[in-house]
Amino acid sequence: MFKKIILVLLLGTLVSACSTIQTVTPVQRMQDKNICIVQDLAVREGFLNTYRQVLQEKGYAVKLLSKGAALDTCPLVTTYYALWSWDLAIYMSYVQIKVYRKGILVGETLYDSRNNPGFSKFVKGNEKIRELANRLFL
């Protein structure tokens, strides 16, 4: 019986280690609709274009800041990082977006499919960016 329990726990651990992680801590509604995005030139330009478009659709006036800008440069600042991977095709495998109000973290989202061996990791990047941004900014 003990061996069966150990086997079930081990299999559960292996299966959970091979799945996609997606978490969102949404930003509380803000009166100020001005937001600054700290650009990450190492990330594909399409990410920034889609993210900025979603924010503008939500009524935000978006200003771009250079990488390394202080997180309290604007009342509301957001940073992002994304990776694309190759496995039969190029796909967006990792996204992290953080939002700061006066330099304090007030919301973030994480998407990580790097350990997912299945086909569910092949998402359309623009759609996933939109989904994450819409869940982050309710």
Rosetta constraint file for C-alpha pairs under 8 A:
AtomPair CA 1 CA 5 HARMONIC 6.45 0.50
AtomPair CA 2 CA 6 HARMONIC 6.29 0.50
AtomPair CA 3 CA 7 HARMONIC 6.08 0.50
AtomPair CA 4 CA 8 HARMONIC 6.14 0.50
AtomPair CA 5 CA 9 HARMONIC 6.17 0.50
AtomPair CA 6 CA 10 HARMONIC 6.02 0.50
AtomPair CA 7 CA 11 HARMONIC 6.08 0.50
AtomPair CA 8 CA 12 HARMONIC 6.02 0.50
AtomPair CA 9 CA 13 HARMONIC 6.15 0.50
AtomPair CA 10 CA 14 HARMONIC 6.26 0.50
AtomPair CA 11 CA 15 HARMONIC 6.09 0.50
AtomPair CA 12 CA 16 HARMONIC 6.09 0.50
AtomPair CA 13 CA 17 HARMONIC 6.10 0.50
AtomPair CA 14 CA 18 HARMONIC 6.51 0.50
AtomPair CA 15 CA 19 HARMONIC 6.90 0.50
AtomPair CA 17 CA 115 HARMONIC 6.86 0.50
AtomPair CA 18 CA 115 HARMONIC 4.98 0.50
AtomPair CA 18 CA 116 HARMONIC 4.75 0.50
AtomPair CA 18 CA 117 HARMONIC 6.50 0.50
AtomPair CA 19 CA 113 HARMONIC 6.80 0.50
AtomPair CA 19 CA 115 HARMONIC 6.19 0.50
AtomPair CA 19 CA 116 HARMONIC 4.72 0.50
AtomPair CA 19 CA 117 HARMONIC 7.72 0.50
AtomPair CA 20 CA 111 HARMONIC 7.34 0.50
AtomPair CA 20 CA 112 HARMONIC 5.64 0.50
AtomPair CA 20 CA 113 HARMONIC 4.35 0.50
AtomPair CA 20 CA 114 HARMONIC 7.39 0.50
AtomPair CA 20 CA 115 HARMONIC 6.89 0.50
AtomPair CA 20 CA 116 HARMONIC 5.67 0.50
AtomPair CA 20 CA 121 HARMONIC 7.25 0.50
AtomPair CA 21 CA 110 HARMONIC 7.33 0.50
AtomPair CA 21 CA 111 HARMONIC 5.61 0.50
AtomPair CA 21 CA 112 HARMONIC 5.02 0.50
AtomPair CA 21 CA 113 HARMONIC 6.38 0.50
AtomPair CA 22 CA 109 HARMONIC 7.43 0.50
AtomPair CA 22 CA 110 HARMONIC 5.48 0.50
AtomPair CA 22 CA 111 HARMONIC 4.41 0.50
AtomPair CA 22 CA 112 HARMONIC 6.45 0.50
AtomPair CA 23 CA 109 HARMONIC 5.55 0.50
AtomPair CA 23 CA 110 HARMONIC 5.24 0.50
AtomPair CA 23 CA 111 HARMONIC 6.68 0.50
AtomPair CA 24 CA 107 HARMONIC 7.69 0.50
AtomPair CA 24 CA 108 HARMONIC 5.92 0.50
AtomPair CA 24 CA 109 HARMONIC 4.25 0.50
AtomPair CA 24 CA 110 HARMONIC 6.51 0.50
AtomPair CA 24 CA 132 HARMONIC 7.52 0.50
AtomPair CA 24 CA 135 HARMONIC 6.89 0.50
AtomPair CA 24 CA 136 HARMONIC 6.22 0.50
AtomPair CA 25 CA 107 HARMONIC 5.10 0.50
AtomPair CA 25 CA 108 HARMONIC 5.22 0.50
AtomPair CA 25 CA 109 HARMONIC 6.14 0.50
AtomPair CA 25 CA 136 HARMONIC 6.54 0.50
AtomPair CA 26 CA 106 HARMONIC 7.89 0.50
AtomPair CA 26 CA 107 HARMONIC 5.19 0.50
AtomPair CA 26 CA 108 HARMONIC 6.65 0.50
AtomPair CA 26 CA 109 HARMONIC 7.80 0.50
AtomPair CA 26 CA 135 HARMONIC 6.46 0.50
AtomPair CA 26 CA 136 HARMONIC 4.27 0.50
AtomPair CA 26 CA 137 HARMONIC 6.02 0.50
AtomPair CA 26 CA 138 HARMONIC 6.84 0.50
AtomPair CA 27 CA 99 HARMONIC 7.43 0.50
AtomPair CA 27 CA 106 HARMONIC 5.87 0.50
AtomPair CA 27 CA 107 HARMONIC 4.71 0.50
AtomPair CA 27 CA 108 HARMONIC 7.66 0.50
AtomPair CA 27 CA 136 HARMONIC 5.87 0.50
AtomPair CA 27 CA 137 HARMONIC 5.59 0.50
AtomPair CA 27 CA 138 HARMONIC 7.18 0.50
AtomPair CA 28 CA 106 HARMONIC 7.73 0.50
AtomPair CA 28 CA 107 HARMONIC 7.99 0.50
AtomPair CA 28 CA 137 HARMONIC 7.59 0.50
AtomPair CA 28 CA 138 HARMONIC 7.61 0.50
AtomPair CA 29 CA 137 HARMONIC 7.53 0.50
AtomPair CA 29 CA 138 HARMONIC 7.15 0.50
AtomPair CA 32 CA 75 HARMONIC 7.96 0.50
AtomPair CA 33 CA 59 HARMONIC 6.62 0.50
AtomPair CA 33 CA 60 HARMONIC 4.65 0.50
AtomPair CA 33 CA 61 HARMONIC 6.13 0.50
AtomPair CA 34 CA 60 HARMONIC 5.53 0.50
AtomPair CA 34 CA 61 HARMONIC 4.81 0.50
AtomPair CA 34 CA 62 HARMONIC 6.20 0.50
AtomPair CA 34 CA 63 HARMONIC 7.78 0.50
AtomPair CA 34 CA 75 HARMONIC 7.59 0.50
AtomPair CA 34 CA 76 HARMONIC 6.78 0.50
AtomPair CA 35 CA 60 HARMONIC 6.45 0.50
AtomPair CA 35 CA 61 HARMONIC 6.20 0.50
AtomPair CA 35 CA 62 HARMONIC 5.18 0.50
AtomPair CA 35 CA 63 HARMONIC 6.36 0.50
AtomPair CA 35 CA 74 HARMONIC 6.95 0.50
AtomPair CA 35 CA 75 HARMONIC 7.24 0.50
AtomPair CA 35 CA 76 HARMONIC 4.91 0.50
AtomPair CA 35 CA 77 HARMONIC 5.66 0.50
AtomPair CA 35 CA 78 HARMONIC 7.33 0.50
AtomPair CA 36 CA 62 HARMONIC 5.67 0.50
AtomPair CA 36 CA 63 HARMONIC 4.65 0.50
AtomPair CA 36 CA 64 HARMONIC 5.56 0.50
AtomPair CA 36 CA 65 HARMONIC 6.45 0.50
AtomPair CA 36 CA 74 HARMONIC 6.26 0.50
AtomPair CA 36 CA 76 HARMONIC 6.30 0.50
AtomPair CA 36 CA 77 HARMONIC 4.72 0.50
AtomPair CA 36 CA 78 HARMONIC 6.23 0.50
AtomPair CA 37 CA 62 HARMONIC 7.07 0.50
AtomPair CA 37 CA 63 HARMONIC 6.28 0.50
AtomPair CA 37 CA 64 HARMONIC 4.95 0.50
AtomPair CA 37 CA 65 HARMONIC 5.85 0.50
AtomPair CA 37 CA 77 HARMONIC 5.87 0.50
AtomPair CA 37 CA 78 HARMONIC 4.94 0.50
AtomPair CA 37 CA 79 HARMONIC 6.00 0.50
AtomPair CA 38 CA 64 HARMONIC 6.06 0.50
AtomPair CA 38 CA 65 HARMONIC 4.64 0.50
AtomPair CA 38 CA 66 HARMONIC 5.72 0.50
AtomPair CA 38 CA 67 HARMONIC 5.51 0.50
AtomPair CA 38 CA 68 HARMONIC 7.55 0.50
AtomPair CA 38 CA 69 HARMONIC 6.77 0.50
AtomPair CA 38 CA 77 HARMONIC 7.22 0.50
AtomPair CA 38 CA 78 HARMONIC 6.25 0.50
AtomPair CA 38 CA 79 HARMONIC 5.23 0.50
AtomPair CA 38 CA 80 HARMONIC 7.54 0.50
AtomPair CA 39 CA 48 HARMONIC 7.59 0.50
AtomPair CA 39 CA 64 HARMONIC 6.54 0.50
AtomPair CA 39 CA 65 HARMONIC 5.98 0.50
AtomPair CA 39 CA 66 HARMONIC 5.56 0.50
AtomPair CA 39 CA 67 HARMONIC 5.35 0.50
AtomPair CA 39 CA 79 HARMONIC 7.23 0.50
AtomPair CA 39 CA 80 HARMONIC 7.70 0.50
AtomPair CA 40 CA 66 HARMONIC 7.85 0.50
AtomPair CA 40 CA 67 HARMONIC 5.90 0.50
AtomPair CA 40 CA 79 HARMONIC 7.94 0.50
AtomPair CA 40 CA 80 HARMONIC 7.03 0.50
AtomPair CA 40 CA 81 HARMONIC 6.95 0.50
AtomPair CA 41 CA 45 HARMONIC 7.41 0.50
AtomPair CA 41 CA 67 HARMONIC 7.85 0.50
AtomPair CA 43 CA 47 HARMONIC 7.09 0.50
AtomPair CA 43 CA 81 HARMONIC 6.57 0.50
AtomPair CA 43 CA 82 HARMONIC 5.94 0.50
AtomPair CA 43 CA 83 HARMONIC 7.06 0.50
AtomPair CA 44 CA 48 HARMONIC 7.53 0.50
AtomPair CA 45 CA 49 HARMONIC 6.40 0.50
AtomPair CA 46 CA 50 HARMONIC 6.13 0.50
AtomPair CA 46 CA 126 HARMONIC 7.84 0.50
AtomPair CA 47 CA 51 HARMONIC 6.07 0.50
AtomPair CA 47 CA 82 HARMONIC 7.95 0.50
AtomPair CA 47 CA 125 HARMONIC 7.89 0.50
AtomPair CA 47 CA 126 HARMONIC 7.19 0.50
AtomPair CA 47 CA 129 HARMONIC 7.21 0.50
AtomPair CA 48 CA 52 HARMONIC 5.87 0.50
AtomPair CA 49 CA 53 HARMONIC 6.11 0.50
AtomPair CA 50 CA 54 HARMONIC 6.28 0.50
AtomPair CA 50 CA 126 HARMONIC 6.38 0.50
AtomPair CA 50 CA 129 HARMONIC 6.99 0.50
AtomPair CA 50 CA 130 HARMONIC 7.07 0.50
AtomPair CA 51 CA 55 HARMONIC 6.40 0.50
AtomPair CA 51 CA 129 HARMONIC 6.55 0.50
AtomPair CA 51 CA 130 HARMONIC 6.86 0.50
AtomPair CA 51 CA 133 HARMONIC 6.85 0.50
AtomPair CA 52 CA 56 HARMONIC 6.18 0.50
AtomPair CA 52 CA 62 HARMONIC 6.92 0.50
AtomPair CA 53 CA 57 HARMONIC 6.12 0.50
AtomPair CA 54 CA 58 HARMONIC 6.36 0.50
AtomPair CA 54 CA 130 HARMONIC 6.47 0.50
AtomPair CA 54 CA 133 HARMONIC 6.91 0.50
AtomPair CA 54 CA 134 HARMONIC 7.39 0.50
AtomPair CA 55 CA 59 HARMONIC 6.60 0.50
AtomPair CA 55 CA 60 HARMONIC 5.45 0.50
AtomPair CA 55 CA 61 HARMONIC 7.85 0.50
AtomPair CA 55 CA 62 HARMONIC 7.37 0.50
AtomPair CA 55 CA 133 HARMONIC 7.73 0.50
AtomPair CA 56 CA 60 HARMONIC 4.85 0.50
AtomPair CA 56 CA 61 HARMONIC 6.27 0.50
AtomPair CA 56 CA 62 HARMONIC 6.87 0.50
AtomPair CA 65 CA 69 HARMONIC 6.39 0.50
AtomPair CA 69 CA 73 HARMONIC 6.98 0.50
AtomPair CA 70 CA 103 HARMONIC 7.84 0.50
AtomPair CA 71 CA 77 HARMONIC 6.04 0.50
AtomPair CA 71 CA 100 HARMONIC 6.69 0.50
AtomPair CA 71 CA 102 HARMONIC 7.15 0.50
AtomPair CA 71 CA 103 HARMONIC 4.76 0.50
AtomPair CA 71 CA 104 HARMONIC 7.97 0.50
AtomPair CA 72 CA 76 HARMONIC 7.54 0.50
AtomPair CA 72 CA 77 HARMONIC 7.04 0.50
AtomPair CA 72 CA 100 HARMONIC 7.67 0.50
AtomPair CA 72 CA 101 HARMONIC 7.22 0.50
AtomPair CA 72 CA 102 HARMONIC 4.74 0.50
AtomPair CA 72 CA 103 HARMONIC 4.33 0.50
AtomPair CA 73 CA 77 HARMONIC 7.46 0.50
AtomPair CA 73 CA 102 HARMONIC 7.81 0.50
AtomPair CA 74 CA 102 HARMONIC 7.03 0.50
AtomPair CA 75 CA 101 HARMONIC 5.54 0.50
AtomPair CA 75 CA 102 HARMONIC 5.02 0.50
AtomPair CA 75 CA 103 HARMONIC 7.92 0.50
AtomPair CA 76 CA 99 HARMONIC 7.08 0.50
AtomPair CA 76 CA 100 HARMONIC 5.68 0.50
AtomPair CA 76 CA 101 HARMONIC 4.62 0.50
AtomPair CA 76 CA 102 HARMONIC 6.41 0.50
AtomPair CA 77 CA 99 HARMONIC 5.75 0.50
AtomPair CA 77 CA 100 HARMONIC 5.09 0.50
AtomPair CA 77 CA 101 HARMONIC 6.48 0.50
AtomPair CA 77 CA 102 HARMONIC 7.89 0.50
AtomPair CA 77 CA 103 HARMONIC 7.66 0.50
AtomPair CA 78 CA 97 HARMONIC 7.01 0.50
AtomPair CA 78 CA 98 HARMONIC 5.50 0.50
AtomPair CA 78 CA 99 HARMONIC 4.30 0.50
AtomPair CA 78 CA 100 HARMONIC 6.09 0.50
AtomPair CA 79 CA 97 HARMONIC 5.70 0.50
AtomPair CA 79 CA 98 HARMONIC 5.29 0.50
AtomPair CA 79 CA 99 HARMONIC 6.57 0.50
AtomPair CA 80 CA 95 HARMONIC 7.30 0.50
AtomPair CA 80 CA 96 HARMONIC 5.58 0.50
AtomPair CA 80 CA 97 HARMONIC 4.33 0.50
AtomPair CA 80 CA 98 HARMONIC 6.40 0.50
AtomPair CA 81 CA 94 HARMONIC 7.90 0.50
AtomPair CA 81 CA 95 HARMONIC 5.71 0.50
AtomPair CA 81 CA 96 HARMONIC 5.24 0.50
AtomPair CA 81 CA 97 HARMONIC 6.55 0.50
AtomPair CA 82 CA 92 HARMONIC 7.34 0.50
AtomPair CA 82 CA 93 HARMONIC 7.59 0.50
AtomPair CA 82 CA 94 HARMONIC 5.26 0.50
AtomPair CA 82 CA 95 HARMONIC 4.34 0.50
AtomPair CA 82 CA 96 HARMONIC 6.43 0.50
AtomPair CA 83 CA 92 HARMONIC 5.95 0.50
AtomPair CA 83 CA 93 HARMONIC 5.72 0.50
AtomPair CA 83 CA 94 HARMONIC 5.03 0.50
AtomPair CA 83 CA 95 HARMONIC 6.69 0.50
AtomPair CA 84 CA 90 HARMONIC 6.43 0.50
AtomPair CA 84 CA 91 HARMONIC 5.36 0.50
AtomPair CA 84 CA 92 HARMONIC 4.26 0.50
AtomPair CA 84 CA 93 HARMONIC 5.31 0.50
AtomPair CA 84 CA 94 HARMONIC 6.98 0.50
AtomPair CA 85 CA 90 HARMONIC 5.51 0.50
AtomPair CA 85 CA 91 HARMONIC 5.51 0.50
AtomPair CA 85 CA 92 HARMONIC 6.32 0.50
AtomPair CA 85 CA 93 HARMONIC 5.88 0.50
AtomPair CA 85 CA 114 HARMONIC 7.90 0.50
AtomPair CA 86 CA 90 HARMONIC 4.50 0.50
AtomPair CA 86 CA 91 HARMONIC 6.44 0.50
AtomPair CA 87 CA 91 HARMONIC 7.84 0.50
AtomPair CA 91 CA 121 HARMONIC 7.55 0.50
AtomPair CA 91 CA 122 HARMONIC 5.70 0.50
AtomPair CA 91 CA 123 HARMONIC 6.74 0.50
AtomPair CA 91 CA 124 HARMONIC 7.53 0.50
AtomPair CA 91 CA 125 HARMONIC 7.18 0.50
AtomPair CA 92 CA 122 HARMONIC 7.52 0.50
AtomPair CA 92 CA 123 HARMONIC 7.04 0.50
AtomPair CA 92 CA 124 HARMONIC 7.65 0.50
AtomPair CA 92 CA 125 HARMONIC 5.69 0.50
AtomPair CA 93 CA 111 HARMONIC 7.57 0.50
AtomPair CA 93 CA 112 HARMONIC 5.85 0.50
AtomPair CA 93 CA 113 HARMONIC 5.02 0.50
AtomPair CA 93 CA 114 HARMONIC 5.47 0.50
AtomPair CA 93 CA 121 HARMONIC 7.12 0.50
AtomPair CA 94 CA 110 HARMONIC 7.56 0.50
AtomPair CA 94 CA 111 HARMONIC 5.41 0.50
AtomPair CA 94 CA 112 HARMONIC 4.49 0.50
AtomPair CA 94 CA 113 HARMONIC 6.31 0.50
AtomPair CA 94 CA 114 HARMONIC 6.91 0.50
AtomPair CA 95 CA 109 HARMONIC 7.71 0.50
AtomPair CA 95 CA 110 HARMONIC 5.67 0.50
AtomPair CA 95 CA 111 HARMONIC 5.00 0.50
AtomPair CA 95 CA 112 HARMONIC 6.57 0.50
AtomPair CA 96 CA 108 HARMONIC 7.28 0.50
AtomPair CA 96 CA 109 HARMONIC 5.68 0.50
AtomPair CA 96 CA 110 HARMONIC 4.63 0.50
AtomPair CA 96 CA 111 HARMONIC 6.54 0.50
AtomPair CA 97 CA 108 HARMONIC 5.46 0.50
AtomPair CA 97 CA 109 HARMONIC 5.29 0.50
AtomPair CA 97 CA 110 HARMONIC 6.74 0.50
AtomPair CA 98 CA 105 HARMONIC 7.06 0.50
AtomPair CA 98 CA 106 HARMONIC 7.91 0.50
AtomPair CA 98 CA 107 HARMONIC 5.93 0.50
AtomPair CA 98 CA 108 HARMONIC 4.28 0.50
AtomPair CA 98 CA 109 HARMONIC 6.61 0.50
AtomPair CA 99 CA 105 HARMONIC 5.86 0.50
AtomPair CA 99 CA 106 HARMONIC 5.79 0.50
AtomPair CA 99 CA 107 HARMONIC 5.09 0.50
AtomPair CA 99 CA 108 HARMONIC 6.00 0.50
AtomPair CA 100 CA 104 HARMONIC 4.97 0.50
AtomPair CA 100 CA 105 HARMONIC 4.34 0.50
AtomPair CA 100 CA 106 HARMONIC 5.40 0.50
AtomPair CA 100 CA 107 HARMONIC 7.07 0.50
AtomPair CA 101 CA 105 HARMONIC 6.49 0.50
AtomPair CA 101 CA 106 HARMONIC 6.30 0.50
AtomPair CA 107 CA 136 HARMONIC 6.92 0.50
AtomPair CA 108 CA 136 HARMONIC 6.78 0.50
AtomPair CA 109 CA 132 HARMONIC 6.79 0.50
AtomPair CA 109 CA 136 HARMONIC 6.65 0.50
AtomPair CA 113 CA 121 HARMONIC 5.72 0.50
AtomPair CA 116 CA 120 HARMONIC 7.83 0.50
AtomPair CA 116 CA 121 HARMONIC 6.38 0.50
AtomPair CA 117 CA 121 HARMONIC 7.80 0.50
AtomPair CA 123 CA 127 HARMONIC 7.66 0.50
AtomPair CA 123 CA 128 HARMONIC 6.82 0.50
AtomPair CA 124 CA 128 HARMONIC 6.28 0.50
AtomPair CA 125 CA 129 HARMONIC 6.12 0.50
AtomPair CA 126 CA 130 HARMONIC 6.16 0.50
AtomPair CA 127 CA 131 HARMONIC 6.12 0.50
AtomPair CA 128 CA 132 HARMONIC 6.11 0.50
AtomPair CA 129 CA 133 HARMONIC 6.06 0.50
AtomPair CA 130 CA 134 HARMONIC 5.94 0.50
AtomPair CA 131 CA 135 HARMONIC 6.18 0.50
AtomPair CA 132 CA 136 HARMONIC 6.02 0.50
AtomPair CA 133 CA 137 HARMONIC 6.02 0.50
AtomPair CA 134 CA 138 HARMONIC 6.06 0.50
